[in-house]
Amino acid sequence: MRKWFSLFFLCTLCILNPKAHANEVMLEAFKSQIEVLTETVKDLQSNVRDLNTTVQSQNEVIQKQTVRIEALEKRGALPQEAVQPKGAPPLQQGRVNMNPEIGVVGTVQANLTESTEDGEGRDTIALKEIELNMAQYVDPYSRLDAVISFNDALEAQNTEVEEAYYTHWGLPFGFVGQIGKFRSKIGKQNLLHLDQLPTTDFPLVIQNFFGEEGLASSGARLQNMIPNPWDVPIEVIGEVLRGNNGNVFSGVSRRPIFNTHIKSFFEVSEDVNLELGGTTMFGDENIPIDDETGTGTLIRPLKGQDRYGVQVFGGDATLIWNLPEDRVVKFQNEVYFTDRSNFVSPNANPWGFYSLLDYRFSKRFSVGARFDYLEPLGVSEPFSHGQTTAISPYITFWQSEFANFRLQYQHIDPANPGEESNDQVFLQANFLIGSHRHPVQ
């Protein structure tokens, strides 16, 4: 606009002034325009120099960071997942977000049983569990996860720290380490929380060997992928756990429990994949109690008191078949054998397994059944190797990814001859809000 106004003014002067002064007026006008353009060019040049300086500075920072990241990756101290963990917001040098991810998961369960014996949770409806989940990346190398559960027991409300562990993946040679309290990597279902199970309860062999809700313990864990010439993914996990957990072990913390788990994954075809795993555990024997005095005096020296007298061996296999229209068939199996002295219990070699067949025939519904076989730790008659069997068919309605409902029937034939068979019906509701992340299985 300024340029056109100047030209217009110049032309006007040329018309109004005499010819003698026309050239002089025109020259002065052009000089003024040149001065304005010169100042503008100087300003632009200054801005360009500032931008070049900024770009060069940023390039130097990027080059230094690139060299540092490459050096750390060569040492195995900073894998790619540490720079940008899957599912996490972009990480910078400091914390990205001071607020942790928080979620709440609730499970309400009703039970109707044929048995006339009084017991916890029978013929009633109760808040089985409320889980408070909290998680946050501590820095680009580590993450903290915590799960605190509350349940409305009949006698008193209970609070428990189910899991609280620190994960660090910046260890040498690509190792990932965890310390704290966590669910032990034993097979498949022991890793799951109540709301993640395909049934309303854990398989009988897991309940009998490790506890009603599986084995969760304080300890330390290391895991890594094993390179091999066949390019097959093989993961090995080593755990040192506090010794006061697990029904099959001593129940005291004097010596730890050692666990090793290895698993591999195979693509049988484009739609079928298979996961295989194996578990080996060592721990102390249950401490025997003198029945006459009740003082806990050792009846006799047991090999488990000083030489890890309990060994647990397990294997698991899970087949996933993906069908058209989002239908999925899962066939899952786990088996566990125990070797221990026969001074504590008449059954020196308890063992058991379960087989689960689950068919997700639509986005909203799945049906399945679980078969359990168990020769339990405790039997009523000396040297009796009775077995407990159970069949548990179920149907699940998936209202959404945040809520589901399950109806399950269960028939149990107990190992002890003095007990009668029992029929039960369960109705379970699971719901969640907020963030809800568990380790990928």
C-alpha positions, 0 to 999 in steps of 0.5 A, a space after each residue: 500500500 505504501 509503495 502504491 501511495 508513493 508512486 501515486 504521489 510522484 505522478 501527481 507532482 509530475 502533473 502539477 509541477 513544471 517540467 523544470 522541476 519534474 526530474 528533481 522531484 522524481 529523483 528525491 522520491 526514488 531516493 526515499 523508496 530506496 532507503 525504505 527498501 534498504 532498511 527492510 532488507 537489513 531487517 530480513 537479513 538479520 532475521 535469517 542470521 538469527 534463524 541460521 544460528 538457532 538451526 545450527 544450535 539445534 542440529 548440534 544438540 540432535 547430533 549429540 543426543 544421537 551419538 549418545 543414544 547409539 552408544 547406549 544402544 550398543 552397550 545394551 543399556 537403552 533399548 528402543 522400548 526405553 526411548 518410547 515404551 509402547 502405549 506411553 506418551 512421548 518421553 523426554 529427558 525429564 518426567 512428562 507427566 507428574 500424575 500417574 495412570 490410575 484405574 479402579 477395577 471391581 468384581 462382584 460375585 454371587 454364589 449358590 452351593 448345594 453343600 450345607 456346610 457353612 463357609 466363607 462366600 457360600 450362598 451369598 453375594 459380596 464385593 469380591 474385590 476392588 483393585 486400585 491400579 496406579 502406574 507411571 514411568 519414573 524416567 525413560 528407563 523405568 516404570 512403577 506399578 502398584 495394585 492395591 485390593 480391597 474386599 468385603 469379607 464377611 467378618 472384616 474388610 481386608 486390604 492387601 498390596 497385591 503388587 507393587 514393583 519397579 521395572 527397569 529395562 536399562 540393564 546390560 545385555 538387554 535384561 529387564 529387572 523387577 523388584 518389589 511384590 509381583 505375581 510370580 511367572 508360573 505358567 499362564 493363569 497365575 499371572 492374572 488378576 481376578 478380573 482377567 480370569 476366563 472363569 470365576 476362580 483359579 484352577 484347583 491345582 493353582 489354588 491347592 499348590 500356591 493359594 486361593 488366588 495364586 502366588 504373589 510374593 516379594 522378590 526380584 526378577 530378571 528376564 531376557 530373550 535368548 538369541 538362537 539360530 532358528 529365530 524363535 522367540 524364547 524368553 527366560 525368567 529367573 525369580 528369587 521370592 520370599 519364602 513365606 508364600 505358597 501352600 506347597 512351601 514352608 510358609 516362613 521367610 528363612 530361605 527364599 523360593 527360586 523360580 525359573 520359567 521359560 516360554 516360546 511362541 510359534 506361528 503354526 499358520 497364519 491364523 493359529 499360534 502356539 505358546 509353550 512354557 516350563 516352570 521349575 521351583 525350589 523351596 523349603 518343606 512345610 514345618 511339621 508340628 508335634 501333635 502332642 505338644 503343639 509347640 512346633 517341635 520338629 518331629 524329625 529332621 527333614 530334607 526340606 529344612 536345609 536342602 530345599 526339599 520341595 521341587 515343583 515342575 510345571 508345563 503349560 501350552 496355549 493354542 490360539 485359533 483366530 477365525 473370521 468375523 473376530 471369532 477366537 478359539 483358545 485351548 489352554 493347559 497347565 500341569 504341575 508335579 511336586 516332589 517332597 518328603 512324605 514326613 509332612 503329608 502322606 502324599 509325597 508327590 502331589 500333582 494336577 492339571 487343568 484344561 480350558 477350552 474357550 470359544 469367543 463366538 462374537 464380540 459380545 459372547 464367549 462360552 467355555 469349560 474347564 476340567 480340573 484334576 488334582 491329587 492334593 497336598 493334604 489327604 485325610 487317610 495315610 498314603 491315600 492318593 485320592 483325586 479331586 476332579 471338577 468340571 466348570 462350564 461357563 458363559 460370558 457376556 462382554 458388554 464392552 471392554 470395560 464391563 462383563 458378566 459371567 455365569 458359571 456352573 461347577 461340579 466337584 468330586 473331592 479326593 477325601 472319601 469322607 466328603 461329598 460331591 458338590 454343585 455350585 453356581 456363580 454369577 460374576 460382574 467385572 467393571 473398570 474405570 480409568 487406566 488398567 494395564 497389566 503386564 503383557 502375557 
